[in-house]
């Protein structure tokens, strides 16, 4: 079964690499309709999450917002299948950068830099963006159960210069990367269960991974946020922003909470600006505070 899954995925990548973006966009629109109205993929989770965050005051028309969430979700994975179509030659046709100079500034102290992303916009193409921009970076990822697929996806991410660090060795390898004055990219907006700390995220207590905070305290590296915001199919505005952190923190429950809240608040700001581009399919608030 794993071999079938691998060859199916590889075949899709091969086929979609040769298809024009405009043609695939039309396929994605059709698939988004099927996903929303026929398959109804995680529809209850999406609506429940939106109700928990916004109550009755959703940002705009409810039907249009849900439709756009499904469309963005579908666009994202079809774009991933077309990853190899992005090259140095056509890079500027797909990405517009804002405050990219903050990356070099953050590396100027020699302690490396932590870039916080989220499941917003096209987070998978961030590796393409940073790679083509010649940023020395690693991304932390969970190893997939299907090792053939995992190898294929890792090679795809590393094609433009990304180093993949698996969660099992993340602390050791991540700190070594930062101490080499390189960039560590992390997404930390999924439910962290008992291993996380509860911060205010989108107005709700949210269990959030403390890994980024531990990296920051142990390395002293500055922290940036990155958001690749879709403007249309396969086109993105990429924004960088400094995350303001308290100085001279030591590892403690209070320090972990402050740093985690800081990067969660920045991501929240972008989600509220572009709610249709976040993964509302996640069961983000499955964990509940005990008190």
RANOR-V730508 format. One record per residue. N is the residue number from 1. PHI is phi in degrees with one decimal (* if undefined). PSI is psi in whole degrees, -180 to 180 (* if undefined). D_LAST is the distance of its C-alpha to the last C-alpha in Angstrom with 2 decimals. Layout:
{{N	PHI	PSI	D_LAST} {N	PHI	PSI	D_LAST}}
//
This chain:
{{1	*	-40	44.21} {2	-64.0	-38	42.85} {3	-65.7	-40	46.35} {4	-63.2	-45	46.65} {5	-59.8	-43	43.37} {6	-64.1	-49	44.59} {7	-67.4	-32	48.05} {8	-65.7	-47	46.72} {9	-63.2	-45	44.45} {10	-61.8	-39	47.28} {11	-65.3	-41	49.68} {12	-61.5	-45	47.45} {13	-59.4	-43	47.22} {14	-63.2	-46	50.99} {15	-64.2	-49	51.75} {16	-73.2	-19	49.42} {17	-64.4	-30	50.69} {18	-94.0	-6	54.07} {19	-90.5	141	52.94} {20	-65.3	148	53.01} {21	-57.0	-44	49.75} {22	-64.2	-33	50.98} {23	-71.7	-43	51.76} {24	-66.6	-33	48.41} {25	-58.3	-41	46.68} {26	-67.2	-40	48.44} {27	-61.8	-42	47.43} {28	-63.9	-39	43.80} {29	-61.2	-42	44.00} {30	-66.0	-44	45.31} {31	-66.0	-35	42.71} {32	-62.5	-40	39.90} {33	-61.8	-45	41.35} {34	-63.3	-43	41.43} {35	-62.5	-39	37.87} {36	-79.2	-48	36.59} {37	-98.0	-23	38.91} {38	-107.3	-56	40.08} {39	-73.5	-36	37.56} {40	56.5	47	34.65} {41	-59.1	115	32.67} {42	49.7	34	28.91} {43	-60.4	-44	29.72} {44	-63.0	-37	26.83} {45	-66.1	-43	24.34} {46	-59.6	-51	26.05} {47	-65.2	-41	26.05} {48	-63.1	-44	22.46} {49	-61.6	-45	21.33} {50	-64.2	-40	23.73} {51	-65.0	-39	22.65} {52	-64.8	-36	18.96} {53	-82.7	-45	20.14} {54	-107.3	-10	23.16} {55	63.1	-132	22.93} {56	-88.6	-7	26.58} {57	-100.2	61	27.65} {58	-62.9	151	28.35} {59	-75.3	87	30.44} {60	98.9	-175	33.83} {61	-62.9	132	35.14} {62	-63.0	-45	32.73} {63	-64.4	-41	35.47} {64	-67.6	-41	36.77} {65	-63.0	-47	33.40} {66	-62.3	-42	32.71} {67	-59.5	-44	36.31} {68	-68.9	-30	35.99} {69	-65.2	-45	32.83} {70	-65.4	-40	34.81} {71	-65.4	-45	37.84} {72	-62.5	-44	36.09} {73	-57.5	-43	34.45} {74	-70.6	-44	37.91} {75	-54.4	-44	39.70} {76	-54.8	-49	37.47} {77	-76.4	-28	38.44} {78	-71.5	-36	42.06} {79	-63.9	-39	42.20} {80	-58.9	-40	40.90} {81	-65.5	-19	43.86} {82	-104.8	17	46.11} {83	-50.5	-42	44.77} {84	-69.4	-10	48.18} {85	-77.1	-16	49.83} {86	-84.7	122	48.23} {87	-130.9	172	50.64} {88	-59.4	-36	51.57} {89	-68.6	-37	54.35} {90	-107.4	9	52.26} {91	-51.9	-48	49.03} {92	-68.6	-14	49.60} {93	-78.4	-17	50.11} {94	-114.4	-20	46.52} {95	-130.8	137	44.51} {96	-119.9	127	44.57} {97	-98.7	143	42.92} {98	-130.9	120	41.27} {99	62.5	36	40.75} {100	-63.1	-25	41.49} {101	-61.6	-18	42.94} {102	-64.1	-25	39.45} {103	-66.1	-50	39.45} {104	-62.3	-40	42.53} {105	-60.9	-42	41.24} {106	-68.7	-25	38.00} {107	-88.3	-6	40.16} {108	-69.9	-17	42.53} {109	-89.5	-3	40.66} {110	78.3	10	41.17} {111	-105.7	9	37.55} {112	80.2	-176	37.07} {113	-149.3	141	34.80} {114	-106.8	122	31.54} {115	-108.4	120	31.70} {116	-95.1	125	28.54} {117	-116.5	-176	29.14} {118	-152.0	179	27.14} {119	-83.5	63	28.08} {120	-129.1	142	29.95} {121	60.2	-144	33.69} {122	-104.7	87	35.63} {123	-69.9	-25	33.57} {124	-70.0	-34	36.02} {125	-79.8	-6	38.94} {126	-60.2	-36	37.37} {127	-65.1	-36	38.84} {128	-64.7	-47	42.23} {129	-58.8	-53	41.93} {130	-65.3	-36	41.04} {131	-65.0	-48	43.60} {132	-68.3	-28	46.46} {133	-80.7	5	45.60} {134	63.1	35	46.13} {135	-86.6	124	42.70} {136	-75.4	104	42.20} {137	-142.9	160	38.79} {138	-128.4	151	36.68} {139	-121.9	139	33.92} {140	-88.8	130	31.18} {141	-140.9	154	31.21} {142	-86.2	133	30.16} {143	-68.2	133	33.24} {144	-77.9	150	34.27} {145	-64.8	-38	35.10} {146	-80.4	104	38.58} {147	-65.8	-32	40.18} {148	-65.4	-45	43.14} {149	-65.4	-40	40.99} {150	-60.1	-46	38.84} {151	-62.4	-42	42.04} {152	-62.6	-46	43.38} {153	-67.4	-39	40.30} {154	-63.7	-44	40.17} {155	-62.3	-37	43.86} {156	-65.3	-40	43.42} {157	-72.4	-32	40.76} {158	-86.5	-3	42.83} {159	-58.0	-36	46.04} {160	-103.9	11	45.79} {161	120.0	-2	44.47} {162	-72.5	140	40.78} {163	-104.1	126	39.72} {164	-92.6	126	37.08} {165	-113.2	125	34.70} {166	-81.8	152	32.77} {167	-58.3	-32	29.13} {168	-61.4	-35	30.20} {169	-114.7	20	32.20} {170	-61.6	-43	30.45} {171	-63.9	-50	29.53} {172	-65.1	-51	33.04} {173	-69.7	-37	35.00} {174	-64.8	-44	32.96} {175	-65.3	-38	33.40} {176	-62.7	-38	37.07} {177	-65.4	-45	37.46} {178	-64.8	-39	36.01} {179	-70.3	-13	38.21} {180	-90.6	12	41.14} {181	58.9	49	40.35} {182	-120.5	180	39.39} {183	-102.8	136	36.67} {184	-113.7	119	33.56} {185	-101.7	131	32.21} {186	-138.2	138	28.65} {187	-108.1	127	26.72} {188	-137.2	50	22.94} {189	-120.8	24	21.68} {190	-105.7	162	20.75} {191	-61.2	123	17.49} {192	-96.5	3	17.03} {193	55.7	-140	14.68} {194	-72.1	-16	13.36} {195	-82.6	-10	15.97} {196	-97.1	177	14.75} {197	-113.6	150	12.69} {198	-89.7	120	10.85} {199	-122.0	167	13.36} {200	-81.3	114	14.59} {201	-133.6	117	17.21} {202	57.4	34	19.25} {203	82.1	6	16.88} {204	-127.9	146	13.92} {205	-65.6	123	11.02} {206	-131.4	121	13.10} {207	-67.9	120	13.09} {208	-131.4	139	16.34} {209	-59.5	140	18.78} {210	-95.0	-3	19.33} {211	-50.6	-51	22.96} {212	-57.3	-38	24.54} {213	-66.6	-40	23.00} {214	-63.8	-44	24.28} {215	-58.2	-43	27.65} {216	-65.2	-46	27.84} {217	-68.1	-42	27.19} {218	-68.8	-31	29.45} {219	-103.6	-26	32.23} {220	75.5	11	32.07} {221	-70.9	142	32.90} {222	-67.8	163	32.46} {223	-124.7	129	30.32} {224	-117.7	161	31.70} {225	-112.4	152	30.60} {226	-130.8	138	32.97} {227	-138.2	120	33.13} {228	-100.6	96	35.99} {229	-93.3	126	36.22} {230	-67.8	133	38.57} {231	-104.9	-28	41.53} {232	-167.0	-178	43.27} {233	-59.2	124	43.70} {234	66.0	21	43.94} {235	-132.2	134	43.88} {236	-142.3	145	41.11} {237	-96.4	125	40.46} {238	-108.6	119	38.70} {239	-111.3	136	36.79} {240	-113.5	147	35.75} {241	-151.7	139	33.61} {242	-73.9	135	32.60} {243	-98.4	117	28.90} {244	-74.8	127	28.61} {245	-126.7	149	26.82} {246	-62.6	150	26.54} {247	-92.6	155	29.38} {248	55.6	44	29.68} {249	-83.8	146	26.14} {250	-111.3	159	25.59} {251	-64.7	116	23.13} {252	-157.2	165	19.89} {253	-59.5	-39	16.22} {254	-67.6	-41	16.97} {255	-65.7	-44	20.11} {256	-60.4	-39	18.71} {257	-66.3	-44	16.15} {258	-64.3	-45	19.05} {259	-67.8	-42	21.47} {260	-64.0	-41	19.29} {261	-63.6	-37	18.47} {262	-62.6	-48	22.20} {263	-75.9	-29	23.54} {264	-66.0	-36	21.01} {265	-67.8	-37	22.10} {266	-66.9	-44	25.72} {267	-62.1	-41	25.41} {268	-56.5	-41	23.65} {269	-58.5	-43	26.70} {270	-70.4	-36	29.06} {271	-65.4	-41	27.22} {272	-67.3	-29	27.40} {273	-73.7	-34	31.08} {274	-134.9	66	31.79} {275	-62.8	-25	29.24} {276	-72.7	-10	31.80} {277	-106.0	14	31.85} {278	-107.7	160	28.31} {279	-82.5	79	27.21} {280	-70.5	-9	25.46} {281	-71.4	-20	26.27} {282	-67.1	145	23.43} {283	-87.0	70	20.31} {284	-63.7	-33	18.47} {285	-111.1	34	15.13} {286	-64.8	-39	15.18} {287	-81.1	140	12.09} {288	-121.6	144	8.72} {289	-62.9	145	5.47} {290	-80.3	-17	3.77} {291	-144.1	*	0.00}}
//
